[in-house]
Amino acid sequence: MFEYKDHRREFEIADRLEDILPEIEVAPRELPVAQPESRGFELPARIWLTMIACYGLFLAAMIAALGTSGKAMLSIAVSIVYVAVFFAVSRVMVLQNPGRGASPLDRDGFLMTHFGPMESKAVYGQILVVPAAIAFFGVAVAAIIAFSGGAA
């Protein structure tokens, strides 16, 4: 079975299993001190209000441009519900962390991210670029429809 002496191992033979097993001591059960969970987004209220205003402007422009069509109003109503749910769930998440103070953007002027600190201008730009683009799109569509003599 063993062709080479180097591959052969000598095994200990014991009468009892406890003779060859190491002593095992049960560690005392200590509860680790956990860092408190932070459920906030660390964004100031003005960013949230700007996002709500952008989506509100988009939906108002769509209602103004397409408000006479029942099918369009159904789609707009569903979109209003989705926007309301998005911001309501975000609000519930923020309210679960009652001990939060002012936003780091208001205190220090930067927001700590996984990749390092981010200045307030960069935070505003990255967070508000999509809502602002959606608001611009809604107003542009409403203006095109109004100037072309279409619906509404």
Secondary structure, DSSP 8 states (H G I E B T S, - for coil): ---SGGG-------SSGGGTS-----------------------HHHHHHHHHHHHHHHHHHHHHHTT-HHHHHHHHHHHHHHHHHHHHHHHHHHT-TT--S-HHHHTSEEEETTEEEEHHHHHHHHHHHHHHHHHHHHHHHHHHHHTT---
